Amino acid sequence: MYEAQPDQLTQQIFNMESAAMTSDNLRNTMATVDAMRTANKELRRQYGKLDIDKIDAMHDELSDLLEQANEIQETMGRSYGVPDELDEADLEAELDALSQEVEEEATPSYLLDSLTQPDFVDPAPVEAQTDKPEAVKAI
């Protein structure tokens, strides 16, 4: 009888812990269901404010505005008086001719004035001679 009693107590403890765990699980399940119910009501309320037709119209309007912006950018990017197709060989030949003209010409007249020193520049300072004792005393 004494030997059976610890087994009975162990079984009773197990049953009480199982009941407590089941009760905790039920409370957690009820809290989860309440949270889901609240979330469902809130989502319905929020989605009730949205109109899918208005969203589609806004999306279409935004698409049209972006397309219009692209057209404006294309228009602004057009070149004036330049043919659509340029011959690279002709451009290269023209560049070579221009570079030969520049090499053959002397310095342009507008740059000649910049090569001469202006009249208002002071002469270079004369360095003091340090072999004389008066110069040393003056320092």
N, CA and C atoms as an extended XYZ file, in Angstrom:
417
Properties=species:S:1:pos:R:3:atomname:S:1:resname:S:1:resid:I:1 pbc="F F F"
N         0.810       -1.167        0.000 N   MET     1
C         0.000        0.000        0.000 CA  MET     1
C         0.881        1.270        0.000 C   MET     1
N         1.932        1.229        0.819 N   TYR     2
C         2.842        2.381        0.838 CA  TYR     2
C         3.579        2.546       -0.495 C   TYR     2
N         3.863        1.424       -1.096 N   GLU     3
C         4.581        1.490       -2.372 CA  GLU     3
C         3.684        2.013       -3.488 C   GLU     3
N         2.409        1.792       -3.414 N   ALA     4
C         1.478        2.226       -4.454 CA  ALA     4
C         1.151        3.716       -4.304 C   ALA     4
N         1.243        4.230       -3.093 N   GLN     5
C         0.876        5.613       -2.846 CA  GLN     5
C         1.754        6.612       -3.630 C   GLN     5
N         3.120        6.472       -3.705 N   PRO     6
C         3.900        7.415       -4.520 CA  PRO     6
C         3.506        7.372       -6.003 C   PRO     6
N         3.167        6.219       -6.484 N   ASP     7
C         2.736        6.129       -7.889 CA  ASP     7
C         1.430        6.876       -8.093 C   ASP     7
N         0.505        6.753       -7.139 N   GLN     8
C        -0.775        7.457       -7.233 CA  GLN     8
C        -0.565        8.975       -7.164 C   GLN     8
N         0.327        9.418       -6.263 N   LEU     9
C         0.615       10.846       -6.143 CA  LEU     9
C         1.271       11.392       -7.424 C   LEU     9
N         2.156       10.638       -7.995 N   THR    10
C         2.809       11.038       -9.238 CA  THR    10
C         1.772       11.172      -10.342 C   THR    10
N         0.822       10.215      -10.411 N   GLN    11
C        -0.230       10.265      -11.420 CA  GLN    11
C        -1.140       11.468      -11.187 C   GLN    11
N        -1.458       11.763       -9.925 N   GLN    12
C        -2.300       12.920       -9.621 CA  GLN    12
C        -1.600       14.237      -10.024 C   GLN    12
N        -0.295       14.321       -9.725 N   ILE    13
C         0.481       15.505      -10.111 CA  ILE    13
C         0.473       15.663      -11.632 C   ILE    13
N         0.669       14.570      -12.336 N   PHE    14
C         0.662       14.603      -13.802 CA  PHE    14
C        -0.694       15.084      -14.312 C   PHE    14
N        -1.789       14.573      -13.733 N   ASN    15
C        -3.136       14.959      -14.157 CA  ASN    15
C        -3.385       16.451      -13.888 C   ASN    15
N        -2.948       16.952      -12.729 N   MET    16
C        -3.132       18.365      -12.406 CA  MET    16
C        -2.306       19.246      -13.346 C   MET    16
N        -1.080       18.849      -13.651 N   GLU    17
C        -0.250       19.626      -14.586 CA  GLU    17
C        -0.846       19.597      -15.980 C   GLU    17
N        -1.392       18.468      -16.389 N   SER    18
C        -2.051       18.383      -17.701 CA  SER    18
C        -3.259       19.295      -17.755 C   SER    18
N        -4.058       19.320      -16.678 N   ALA    19
C        -5.238       20.178      -16.640 CA  ALA    19
C        -4.820       21.648      -16.673 C   ALA    19
N        -3.787       21.993      -15.922 N   ALA    20
C        -3.303       23.382      -15.913 CA  ALA    20
C        -2.790       23.769      -17.297 C   ALA    20
N        -2.054       22.859      -17.929 N   MET    21
C        -1.517       23.143      -19.265 CA  MET    21
C        -2.656       23.289      -20.273 C   MET    21
N        -3.675       22.455      -20.177 N   THR    22
C        -4.823       22.546      -21.069 CA  THR    22
C        -5.562       23.866      -20.842 C   THR    22
N        -5.686       24.265      -19.595 N   SER    23
C        -6.336       25.538      -19.278 CA  SER    23
C        -5.537       26.716      -19.842 C   SER    23
N        -4.208       26.675      -19.710 N   ASP    24
C        -3.349       27.727      -20.277 CA  ASP    24
C        -3.480       27.773      -21.790 C   ASP    24
N        -3.472       26.603      -22.417 N   ASN    25
C        -3.611       26.542      -23.875 CA  ASN    25
C        -4.956       27.117      -24.320 C   ASN    25
N        -6.014       26.838      -23.563 N   LEU    26
C        -7.335       27.355      -23.889 CA  LEU    26
C        -7.362       28.880      -23.764 C   LEU    26
N        -6.738       29.422      -22.700 N   ARG    27
C        -6.667       30.878      -22.556 CA  ARG    27
C        -5.881       31.498      -23.715 C   ARG    27
N        -4.759       30.868      -24.079 N   ASN    28
C        -3.973       31.381      -25.212 CA  ASN    28
C        -4.774       31.324      -26.504 C   ASN    28
N        -5.518       30.263      -26.706 N   THR    29
C        -6.342       30.127      -27.907 CA  THR    29
C        -7.427       31.199      -27.930 C   THR    29
N        -8.029       31.446      -26.794 N   MET    30
C        -9.076       32.480      -26.720 CA  MET    30
C        -8.485       33.863      -26.989 C   MET    30
N        -7.294       34.139      -26.458 N   ALA    31
C        -6.644       35.428      -26.714 CA  ALA    31
C        -6.316       35.563      -28.200 C   ALA    31
N        -5.873       34.471      -28.818 N   THR    32
C        -5.561       34.489      -30.250 CA  THR    32
C        -6.822       34.741      -31.072 C   THR    32
N        -7.915       34.082      -30.711 N   VAL    33
C        -9.175       34.265      -31.436 CA  VAL    33
C        -9.665       35.704      -31.271 C   VAL    33
N        -9.570       36.252      -30.066 N   ASP    34
C        -9.973       37.654      -29.858 CA  ASP    34
C        -9.115       38.593      -30.701 C   ASP    34
N        -7.808       38.346      -30.750 N   ALA    35
C        -6.917       39.187      -31.560 CA  ALA    35
C        -7.279       39.072      -33.037 C   ALA    35
N        -7.580       37.870      -33.487 N   MET    36
C        -7.966       37.680      -34.884 CA  MET    36
C        -9.284       38.390      -35.177 C   MET    36
N       -10.245       38.336      -34.248 N   ARG    37
C       -11.540       38.993      -34.436 CA  ARG    37
C       -11.340       40.507      -34.522 C   ARG    37
N       -10.510       41.054      -33.631 N   THR    38
C       -10.240       42.491      -33.636 CA  THR    38
C        -9.536       42.906      -34.921 C   THR    38
N        -8.552       42.119      -35.329 N   ALA    39
C        -7.827       42.423      -36.571 CA  ALA    39
C        -8.773       42.363      -37.771 C   ALA    39
N        -9.668       41.395      -37.771 N   ASN    40
C       -10.622       41.251      -38.864 CA  ASN    40
C       -11.534       42.479      -38.944 C   ASN    40
N       -12.051       42.946      -37.794 N   LYS    41
C       -12.905       44.135      -37.776 CA  LYS    41
C       -12.131       45.361      -38.260 C   LYS    41
N       -10.896       45.494      -37.783 N   GLU    42
C       -10.083       46.652      -38.171 CA  GLU    42
C        -9.764       46.627      -39.665 C   GLU    42
N        -9.427       45.458      -40.199 N   LEU    43
C        -9.152       45.351      -41.630 CA  LEU    43
C       -10.392       45.677      -42.458 C   LEU    43
N       -11.535       45.191      -42.027 N   ARG    44
C       -12.772       45.511      -42.755 CA  ARG    44
C       -13.036       47.014      -42.734 C   ARG    44
N       -12.807       47.630      -41.565 N   ARG    45
C       -13.030       49.067      -41.453 CA  ARG    45
C       -12.067       49.825      -42.360 C   ARG    45
N       -10.791       49.424      -42.372 N   GLN    46
C        -9.787       50.104      -43.193 CA  GLN    46
C       -10.049       49.879      -44.683 C   GLN    46
N       -10.338       48.635      -45.051 N   TYR    47
C       -10.606       48.355      -46.467 CA  TYR    47
C       -11.915       48.964      -46.919 C   TYR    47
N       -12.814       49.226      -45.985 N   GLY    48
C       -14.064       49.893      -46.335 CA  GLY    48
C       -13.817       51.314      -46.810 C   GLY    48
N       -12.734       51.902      -46.379 N   LYS    49
C       -12.387       53.260      -46.789 CA  LYS    49
C       -11.795       53.300      -48.191 C   LYS    49
N       -11.303       52.171      -48.674 N   LEU    50
C       -10.647       52.125      -49.979 CA  LEU    50
C       -11.657       51.745      -51.059 C   LEU    50
N       -11.543       52.430      -52.175 N   ASP    51
C       -12.390       52.126      -53.324 CA  ASP    51
C       -11.468       51.677      -54.452 C   ASP    51
N       -11.633       50.448      -54.880 N   ILE    52
C       -10.740       49.878      -55.891 CA  ILE    52
C       -10.836       50.655      -57.198 C   ILE    52
N       -12.004       51.193      -57.514 N   ASP    53
C       -12.156       51.978      -58.747 CA  ASP    53
C       -11.339       53.266      -58.674 C   ASP    53
N       -11.349       53.892      -57.500 N   LYS    54
C       -10.552       55.110      -57.331 CA  LYS    54
C        -9.066       54.793      -57.423 C   LYS    54
N        -8.668       53.662      -56.870 N   ILE    55
C        -7.252       53.259      -56.934 CA  ILE    55
C        -6.855       52.997      -58.377 C   ILE    55
N        -7.704       52.305      -59.132 N   ASP    56
C        -7.421       52.062      -60.547 CA  ASP    56
C        -7.329       53.364      -61.331 C   ASP    56
N        -8.241       54.285      -61.047 N   ALA    57
C        -8.224       55.572      -61.752 CA  ALA    57
C        -6.946       56.341      -61.417 C   ALA    57
N        -6.564       56.326      -60.140 N   MET    58
C        -5.340       57.022      -59.736 CA  MET    58
C        -4.117       56.378      -60.396 C   MET    58
N        -4.108       55.054      -60.481 N   HIS    59
C        -2.994       54.345      -61.123 CA  HIS    59
C        -2.913       54.702      -62.601 C   HIS    59
N        -4.063       54.739      -63.268 N   ASP    60
C        -4.089       55.110      -64.690 CA  ASP    60
C        -3.625       56.545      -64.890 C   ASP    60
N        -4.067       57.440      -64.004 N   GLU    61
C        -3.654       58.842      -64.105 CA  GLU    61
C        -2.149       58.978      -63.914 C   GLU    61
N        -1.617       58.249      -62.947 N   LEU    62
C        -0.167       58.282      -62.705 CA  LEU    62
C         0.588       57.733      -63.910 C   LEU    62
N         0.078       56.683      -64.505 N   SER    63
C         0.704       56.118      -65.696 CA  SER    63
C         0.699       57.128      -66.839 C   SER    63
N        -0.429       57.825      -67.024 N   ASP    64
C        -0.510       58.849      -68.072 CA  ASP    64
C         0.476       59.983      -67.811 C   ASP    64
N         0.591       60.406      -66.548 N   LEU    65
C         1.521       61.488      -66.215 CA  LEU    65
C         2.966       61.077      -66.471 C   LEU    65
N         3.303       59.843      -66.145 N   LEU    66
C         4.664       59.363      -66.411 CA  LEU    66
C         4.933       59.285      -67.910 C   LEU    66
N         3.941       58.861      -68.661 N   GLU    67
C         4.096       58.807      -70.120 CA  GLU    67
C         4.272       60.212      -70.690 C   GLU    67
N         3.512       61.169      -70.158 N   GLN    68
C         3.635       62.557      -70.591 CA  GLN    68
C         5.018       63.108      -70.234 C   GLN    68
N         5.526       62.776      -69.056 N   ALA    69
C         6.864       63.225      -68.658 CA  ALA    69
C         7.920       62.649      -69.597 C   ALA    69
N         7.774       61.396      -69.990 N   ASN    70
C         8.720       60.791      -70.940 CA  ASN    70
C         8.665       61.493      -72.291 C   ASN    70
N         7.466       61.836      -72.752 N   GLU    71
C         7.343       62.555      -74.020 CA  GLU    71
C         8.016       63.918      -73.943 C   GLU    71
N         7.839       64.597      -72.810 N   ILE    72
C         8.479       65.907      -72.634 CA  ILE    72
C         9.994       65.757      -72.669 C   ILE    72
N        10.520       64.740      -71.991 N   GLN    73
C        11.964       64.519      -71.972 CA  GLN    73
C        12.487       64.207      -73.371 C   GLN    73
N        11.737       63.433      -74.132 N   GLU    74
C        12.150       63.135      -75.499 CA  GLU    74
C        12.147       64.395      -76.348 C   GLU    74
N        11.128       65.237      -76.168 N   THR    75
C        11.047       66.484      -76.919 CA  THR    75
C        12.210       67.395      -76.557 C   THR    75
N        12.513       67.500      -75.288 N   MET    76
C        13.608       68.355      -74.841 CA  MET    76
C        14.965       67.817      -75.301 C   MET    76
N        15.056       66.537      -75.561 N   GLY    77
C        16.318       65.932      -75.965 CA  GLY    77
C        16.587       65.964      -77.457 C   GLY    77
N        15.654       66.492      -78.223 N   ARG    78
C        15.865       66.566      -79.671 CA  ARG    78
C        16.941       67.591      -79.997 C   ARG    78
N        17.653       67.319      -81.064 N   SER    79
C        18.696       68.249      -81.498 CA  SER    79
C        18.148       69.146      -82.599 C   SER    79
N        18.735       70.315      -82.720 N   TYR    80
C        18.294       71.300      -83.710 CA  TYR    80
C        19.278       71.337      -84.862 C   TYR    80
N        18.808       71.137      -86.063 N   GLY    81
C        19.617       71.297      -87.251 CA  GLY    81
C        20.706       70.253      -87.421 C   GLY    81
N        20.686       69.204      -86.663 N   VAL    82
C        21.678       68.148      -86.806 CA  VAL    82
C        20.961       66.957      -87.425 C   VAL    82
N        21.495       66.457      -88.515 N   PRO    83
C        20.821       65.312      -89.140 CA  PRO    83
C        20.842       64.100      -88.202 C   PRO    83
N        19.851       63.250      -88.398 N   ASP    84
C        19.745       62.070      -87.547 CA  ASP    84
C        20.917       61.122      -87.731 C   ASP    84
N        21.407       61.035      -88.965 N   GLU    85
C        22.533       60.141      -89.230 CA  GLU    85
C        23.763       60.979      -89.568 C   GLU    85
N        24.834       60.783      -88.841 N   LEU    86
C        26.083       61.493      -89.099 CA  LEU    86
C        27.122       60.484      -89.547 C   LEU    86
N        27.910       60.892      -90.523 N   ASP    87
C        28.966       60.019      -91.014 CA  ASP    87
C        30.209       60.258      -90.163 C   ASP    87
N        30.631       59.238      -89.471 N   GLU    88
C        31.786       59.350      -88.575 CA  GLU    88
C        33.060       59.711      -89.341 C   GLU    88
N        33.209       59.197      -90.539 N   ALA    89
C        34.409       59.483      -91.336 CA  ALA    89
C        34.469       60.965      -91.695 C   ALA    89
N        33.322       61.559      -92.067 N   ASP    90
C        33.288       62.990      -92.387 CA  ASP    90
C        33.637       63.830      -91.160 C   ASP    90
N        33.095       63.449      -90.014 N   LEU    91
C        33.397       64.189      -88.785 CA  LEU    91
C        34.883       64.095      -88.432 C   LEU    91
N        35.449       62.926      -88.603 N   GLU    92
C        36.874       62.727      -88.298 CA  GLU    92
C        37.742       63.549      -89.247 C   GLU    92
N        37.373       63.590      -90.531 N   ALA    93
C        38.129       64.376      -91.506 CA  ALA    93
C        38.037       65.863      -91.180 C   ALA    93
N        36.874       66.333      -90.776 N   GLU    94
C        36.712       67.742      -90.415 CA  GLU    94
C        37.535       68.082      -89.178 C   GLU    94
N        37.575       67.191      -88.212 N   LEU    95
C        38.370       67.414      -87.002 CA  LEU    95
C        39.857       67.461      -87.341 C   LEU    95
N        40.301       66.567      -88.212 N   ASP    96
C        41.713       66.583      -88.625 CA  ASP    96
C        42.055       67.892      -89.338 C   ASP    96
N        41.166       68.381      -90.190 N   ALA    97
C        41.414       69.636      -90.910 CA  ALA    97
C        41.498       70.801      -89.933 C   ALA    97
N        40.634       70.819      -88.948 N   LEU    98
C        40.676       71.889      -87.952 CA  LEU    98
C        41.953       71.835      -87.122 C   LEU    98
N        42.366       70.653      -86.754 N   SER    99
C        43.590       70.542      -85.949 CA  SER    99
C        44.810       70.959      -86.774 C   SER    99
N        44.823       70.699      -88.090 N   GLN   100
C        45.933       71.145      -88.933 CA  GLN   100
C        45.957       72.664      -89.039 C   GLN   100
N        44.796       73.293      -89.139 N   GLU   101
C        44.729       74.752      -89.193 CA  GLU   101
C        45.290       75.356      -87.913 C   GLU   101
N        44.966       74.772      -86.804 N   VAL   102
C        45.442       75.291      -85.523 CA  VAL   102
C        46.952       75.133      -85.423 C   VAL   102
N        47.491       74.027      -85.886 N   GLU   103
C        48.938       73.799      -85.821 CA  GLU   103
C        49.677       74.767      -86.753 C   GLU   103
N        49.095       75.066      -87.914 N   GLU   104
C        49.755       75.931      -88.885 CA  GLU   104
C        49.736       77.390      -88.442 C   GLU   104
N        48.704       77.815      -87.780 N   GLU   105
C        48.602       79.209      -87.348 CA  GLU   105
C        49.545       79.460      -86.174 C   GLU   105
N        50.020       80.687      -86.109 N   ALA   106
C        50.827       81.091      -84.955 CA  ALA   106
C        49.866       81.368      -83.806 C   ALA   106
N        50.404       81.869      -82.747 N   THR   107
C        49.561       82.190      -81.604 CA  THR   107
C        48.554       83.247      -82.028 C   THR   107
N        47.275       83.049      -81.727 N   PRO   108
C        46.260       84.019      -82.131 CA  PRO   108
C        46.526       85.385      -81.497 C   PRO   108
N        46.069       86.414      -82.170 N   SER   109
C        46.336       87.779      -81.729 CA  SER   109
C        45.739       88.057      -80.352 C   SER   109
N        44.627       87.452      -80.040 N   TYR   110
C        44.018       87.720      -78.739 CA  TYR   110
C        44.822       87.095      -77.602 C   TYR   110
N        45.717       86.148      -77.912 N   LEU   111
C        46.565       85.565      -76.883 CA  LEU   111
C        47.926       86.246      -76.788 C   LEU   111
N        48.297       87.021      -77.816 N   LEU   112
C        49.601       87.688      -77.798 CA  LEU   112
C        49.707       88.668      -76.643 C   LEU   112
N        48.650       89.384      -76.375 N   ASP   113
C        48.666       90.352      -75.287 CA  ASP   113
C        48.848       89.665      -73.937 C   ASP   113
N        48.363       88.472      -73.806 N   SER   114
C        48.469       87.799      -72.510 CA  SER   114
C        49.875       87.255      -72.254 C   SER   114
N        50.711       87.177      -73.295 N   LEU   115
C        52.059       86.653      -73.109 CA  LEU   115
C        53.031       87.716      -72.597 C   LEU   115
N        52.711       88.986      -72.805 N   THR   116
C        53.609       90.057      -72.344 CA  THR   116
C        53.256       90.425      -70.912 C   THR   116
N        54.267       90.832      -70.181 N   GLN   117
C        54.057       91.173      -68.781 CA  GLN   117
C        53.504       92.594      -68.687 C   GLN   117
N        52.498       92.826      -67.872 N   PRO   118
C        51.931       94.165      -67.774 CA  PRO   118
C        52.908       95.149      -67.131 C   PRO   118
N        52.675       96.448      -67.358 N   ASP   119
C        53.564       97.493      -66.866 CA  ASP   119
C        53.490       97.666      -65.353 C   ASP   119
N        52.424       97.327      -64.745 N   PHE   120
C        52.268       97.619      -63.329 CA  PHE   120
C        52.924       96.591      -62.414 C   PHE   120
N        53.584       95.569      -62.946 N   VAL   121
C        54.238       94.555      -62.116 CA  VAL   121
C        55.510       95.141      -61.532 C   VAL   121
N        55.700       95.010      -60.237 N   ASP   122
C        56.898       95.519      -59.568 CA  ASP   122
C        58.105       94.677      -59.937 C   ASP   122
N        59.287       95.287      -59.935 N   PRO   123
C        60.487       94.501      -60.209 CA  PRO   123
C        60.727       93.505      -59.077 C   PRO   123
N        61.495       92.488      -59.385 N   ALA   124
C        61.788       91.457      -58.382 CA  ALA   124
C        62.548       92.077      -57.221 C   ALA   124
N        62.290       91.667      -55.969 N   PRO   125
C        62.983       92.250      -54.815 CA  PRO   125
C        64.468       91.886      -54.835 C   PRO   125
N        65.275       92.831      -54.381 N   VAL   126
C        66.716       92.604      -54.306 CA  VAL   126
C        67.005       91.979      -52.953 C   VAL   126
N        67.746       90.899      -52.969 N   GLU   127
C        68.050       90.223      -51.710 CA  GLU   127
C        69.151       90.990      -50.976 C   GLU   127
N        69.020       91.050      -49.679 N   ALA   128
C        70.021       91.752      -48.857 CA  ALA   128
C        71.292       90.930      -48.800 C   ALA   128
N        72.425       91.624      -48.847 N   GLN   129
C        73.713       90.920      -48.764 CA  GLN   129
C        74.034       90.663      -47.303 C   GLN   129
N        74.411       89.465      -46.976 N   THR   130
C        74.660       89.104      -45.582 CA  THR   130
C        76.128       89.168      -45.195 C   THR   130
N        77.114       89.531      -46.157 N   ASP   131
C        78.527       89.577      -45.767 CA  ASP   131
C        78.851       90.871      -45.008 C   ASP   131
N        78.029       91.882      -45.117 N   LYS   132
C        78.345       93.135      -44.461 CA  LYS   132
C        77.837       93.075      -43.021 C   LYS   132
N        78.648       93.616      -42.079 N   PRO   133
C        78.231       93.586      -40.695 CA  PRO   133
C        77.028       94.474      -40.430 C   PRO   133
N        76.828       95.565      -41.222 N   GLU   134
C        75.675       96.432      -40.968 CA  GLU   134
C        74.387       95.682      -41.265 C   GLU   134
N        74.414       94.820      -42.266 N   ALA   135
C        73.208       94.079      -42.610 CA  ALA   135
C        72.860       93.108      -41.499 C   ALA   135
N        73.897       92.561      -40.840 N   VAL   136
C        73.646       91.601      -39.775 CA  VAL   136
C        73.045       92.338      -38.579 C   VAL   136
N        73.569       93.547      -38.259 N   LYS   137
C        73.067       94.321      -37.143 CA  LYS   137
C        71.627       94.746      -37.402 C   LYS   137
N        71.289       95.049      -38.624 N   ALA   138
C        69.945       95.510      -38.947 CA  ALA   138
C        68.935       94.399      -38.752 C   ALA   138
N        69.342       93.191      -38.925 N   ILE   139
C        68.417       92.054      -38.776 CA  ILE   139
C        68.186       91.813      -37.333 C   ILE   139
